[in-house]
Amino acid sequence: MNNEISLRTVKGEYLPGEIVHGAVYLLISRPTEANCIQITFKGIETCTYKYEHEGRKTLQNETAHADFSNVNLYSQKEYFQFGSYVFPFKFELSKTIPGTFHCTGKQNGAEWEVDVSYVLQAQANTMQVSQKIVVYQVDDTNMQNNLLGQAKDVSFSPSFFSKTRVHITVRLIKNYVETGDNMMMRLILTNPSKLHVTGFSIKLLRYLKLYLTYRGTSEKQLTANMEFTNGVIVVAPETGPHTVYSMEGESCAFSAGNSSLDRLQIPLKENRINLPPSVEGKNVKNQYGLEVRVKFSNGHSETLLLPIPGVLPCKNEQWSQWCPPDWTFKAETKLSSSLFSVPEYLLRTEAFSGLPTFQVL
């Protein structure tokens, strides 16, 4: 039987500012020279944009949003003896970190790749293990109010002399939906006039911008989708709002007078691939919005633009597929004075109740 090391956090997805609770598990079944446990946590944002303009050019930036390396979680003078051990830890995420994100694309001879990822690593001598952490860029209050769907409404008079007003409301069922799922919306029409709806359309729009710095670039080297702003090159790689999805609806969907279309589904996919999530980092900003247009029998049409608060990244698949080895349930707890170690009383709380070895008493 070989020596083993395992790593587990209490959950796979976190919000900025949350405390990450977890544990490193160590099984020693053969002699080892390991006598300490070190942890490393890195959150890196990378952005690369390549384009043609008097030759091939590359803009590239990297930003560290979290970076502590080889921090001693526990150490002792002698080597670890045969047995199984658990080393609990905790640390706080910054409140300003961007969410997990990945995006690639090509258009008009240009190509880009952007990534924001967070990786936690544990090490004991030559033994290493790592786990991804998924960050949702949304605060706790907004997640709690997720079902208070964002709305946009407009009203107008059918004619100059009319005393009646037609009201249109577009409302999201949920403000935050995971990429790959369907975002649902409600379209409500209050129509006391004699006008009839002749049709409607819905578009899902993406607003993607890259923010890059490169000292060797002059304004003469910029293309039409770039601009200099405060020393930063702002790139719109998709040259404006990109239509991810569109649909047309017929007049028969609406009855005369007051009516509504409920749970209209907007797929958060493009060409069967999950959309890049919403994010606002140092080098990238990606947002989504709905454009809803309603047409009437007198030739008039109304367009509503509804910002989408957030498309969330996929859940942490690596975390959800983890299967704890049997020996982790009988591990001996090792605490230390490290800044990342935890007080003993905390192990008996819900903060650690989901981890092998610990339970709420």
N, C-alpha and C positions, 0 to 999 in steps of 0.2 A: 504494500500500500504506500502510495506516495504522499508527500506533504501537500497540503492544499491551502489556498487562500480564497476567500469569498467576500463579497461586498454587497451591502443591501441598505438602501434608504427606506424610510417608512412609506413613501409614496413615490410615484414616477414623475408627477407633474407639480410644478410650484409656481407661485406668483412672486413677482419682485417684492423684496422685503420680508419674505417668509423665512423661517428657520428650518434648515434641513437637519433632520434627525436620522441617524443611521448607525451602522456597526460594521466593523471588519471582523471576519471570522477566520481563525487560523487553526489548522489541524497539523500537528507534528507527529508523524509516525516513523520518521527516520532521523538520524542525527543531522543537525543543521547548525549553521553559523549565524542564523538570524537571532537578533536580540532586541529588535525594535520594529515598530510599525510606523510607517510614514504615509501621509496622505497628500495628494495634490489635487487642486481644483482649478480648472482653466475654462474661461468663457471667451471665445475668440470670434470676432467678426471680420470676415475677409470679403473683399469686393474686387473683382477684376473685370475690366471692360477693354475689349480689343476692337479696333476699327481701322478702316482704310481711309487715309488722307495723305496723299503724297508718300505712300508707303504704309506698311503695317505699323500701327502704334498700339501701345498698351498702357492703360492706366490701372494702377493697383494700389490698394490700401489695406492695412490690417490694424485692427483695434482690439486691445485686451480689455474686456469688461470684468473679468475676474482672473486673478493670477496669484495663487500661492502654491509653491512647489516644495515637495519633500519636507513637509512640516512634521515634526515628531509628535505622534499621537500617544505613543507609549515607548519607553525604553528601559532596559535593565542591563546590569553588568554581565550576567551570565547568559549563555544561549538558552533559548526556549527548550524545555524538556518535553518528553512525549506527553501528548494530551491535546485537548481542544480548548481554544480560548476565544473570547469575544471582547472586542475593544469598542465600546460605544463612543459616538462623537456627535457633535452638533456645530453648526456654523450658520451665520445669517447671510442671506442674499442681499445684494444692494437693491435699494428701491428704484434705482434708475436704469437697471439693465434692460436691454431689449429682449424681445421674445425669440424663441427658437425659430429659425428661418432657413430655407434653402430655395434657390431659384436659379435656373439656367435658361438661356434663350439665344436666338439668332434672328437677325433682321437686317436687311439691306447691307449685307456684307460684314456686319458687326456681330459680336457675340459677347455674352456676359455670364458671369457666375458669381453668386452672392451666397454666403453661408454665415449663419450665427448658430454656434453650437456650444454646449456645456458638457464637460466630461470630468467625472470624479474618478480618481485612481488611488489605489492602496498598494503598498509595497512592503515586503518583508525580505530583506536581502535580495535574492534573485527572483523571488516569487512576486508576480504582479497580477493585478486584476483591475478592470475599469468598468464604469457604468455611466451611461448617458443620463443627463437630467434635462427634462423638457420644461421650458419656461413659457408660461402664458403671459403676454404683455397686457395685463388688465388688472385693475385693482379689485380688492375683495368686495367692496361695496357694489361695484358694477356687476360682478358675478352673482351676488345675492339678488340683485334686481334684474336678473337676466330675462325674466318673463314679462317685465314691464317694457314691452317692445317699443323701440324708437318709432316715431310717427312723423309724417309730414302731411299737411293739408293745404288746400287752396279752394277759394270760392270765387265765383264770377256771376255776373248778370247775363242772361241770354241775349238781351238787347238793351239799348240805351234807355228805353222807356219802361223796361220790365222792373217790377218791384220784387220779383222772386230772385233767389240766388241758388245756384247749383254748387254743392260742396263735394269735394273729392278728398278722401283720406287714404293714405298708404301707410300701413303699419306692419312692422316685423313681429312675428310670433315670439322669436327669441333674438336678443341682440348679439349673442355669441354662439357660433356654431362651428364644429370641427370641420376642417377641410375634408372633402370627399363625401360629406353628408349633404342633405338638401336643406337650404335655408327656406323657411316658409314665411309668407307674407299674406296680408289681408288687404283687399281693395274695396273700399266702401264708397258708394255713390248716393248722395241725397239730392234727388232731382224733382222738385215740385213743378218744373216747367214742362212745356210740350216738346222739348227737345228729346231726341232719341240718341242713344249711343250707337255709333256705326262701327266701332272697333277700338281696340286698345293694343298697346305693345309694351313689353318689358325688356329692358336690357340690364345685364350685369356688367359694370364697367370696372376696370382696374386702372389705378393711378400709381405707376411705378417710377421712382426717381432714384438715381445714384448720385452720391456726393463724394467726389474724389479730388485729391490734391496731387499735383505733379509740377515740380518747379520748372522742368524743361519744356513745358507746354506754353505756347503763346496763343494769342487770340486767332492768329492766322492758321493755326493747326486745329481749330474747332470745326465741327460739322454743324449742320442746321439744327440738330437736336441737342446741342450743347450751349451753355452760357457760363460766363464767369460771374460769380457772386461772392463778394468778400473773400477773394483769394481761393475760392472753391469752384471746381468745375462741376456744374449740375448737368447731369445727363438724363434725358428722357428716352430710354432705349427703345420704347415702343411708340415713340413720337406722339405722345398725347394719350388720352384715355383709350384703353384697349377694350374692345367689346369681347368679353369672355363668353357670354351666352345671350341669346335673344329669343323672344317668342312673340307671336301675334295671336290676339284673341278676337273673336267675332262678336257682333252685336247681340246675338242670341244669348250670350252669357249673362246679359243684364236684362232684367224685367223693367217695365215702366215704373217710374216713381223711385222709391227708395229700394236699394238692393246692394248686395255685397258678394264678393268672391272670396271665399275663405280658404286658407291653407294652400295658396298657390305655391308650388315648389320650384325653387331655383337651384339647380345642381351646382355644387361647388367643385366642379371638375371641368377640364378642357381637354378634348381629345382623349377622354377616359383616364386622364391623369389628374391627381389631386392638385388643387390650386395652391400656389405659395401662400402661406398665411399672411395676415396683416402684421406689420412690424414698423417700428420707428427707431432706427439705430443711428449711429454716427455716419455711416456710409450708405445707408439705404432707407427708403421710406416707401412702404407699399400699403395702399388703402383700396377699399372697394366701395361702390355705391350703386344704387338702383336708379335707373331712369324709366319712369312710367309715363306713358303718353295715352291720353283718352281723347278719342275723336267723336264729334257730335254731328248731327244731321244738318246743321246750318253751315258746316265747313269749319267751324271753330274747333280748336284742339287745345288741351292743357297738358303741360309737361311738368312732372314733379321729380326732383332729384333728392333721393333719400340716402344719406351716408350710412354705411354699415359700420357699427362700432367695432366689430372685430371678427375676422375669420381665424379660428384657433389652429395651431399645428396639431398634427396627429398625436394621439396618446403614445406614451413611452412603451413601445412594443418589447424592448429588451427587458424592462422592469417587469412587465406583466407575464413574461414567459419564464421568469426565474423560478427554479424549483430548489428549495432549500435542502442541502444534504442532511441526512439523518443526524450526523454528529454535531450540527449547529445547535440542536435543541438541548444538548447537555454540556455546552461549553462553559468554561470557567471565566467569570467576568474580571477584566483587568481595567482598573481606572488609574488616572495619573493627574498630575498638576498642569498638563498641557492646556492651552487656551481652547482647544477643540474637544477635550474630554468633558465628561458630564458629571454632575454631583450624583451620588448614589440614590437620593430620594427620587430623582427624575426618572429612574429606571422603572419605578413602580407606578408611573402615571401613564395616561393614554398616549403620550408622546412616543413611547417605545412599545406599546402593547401589540403592535402588528409585527414585531420582529421575533425570530426564534430566540429562545432562552428567557425572554421577558414577557411578563403578563401583569395585568392590573389585579392587585390583591383586594 
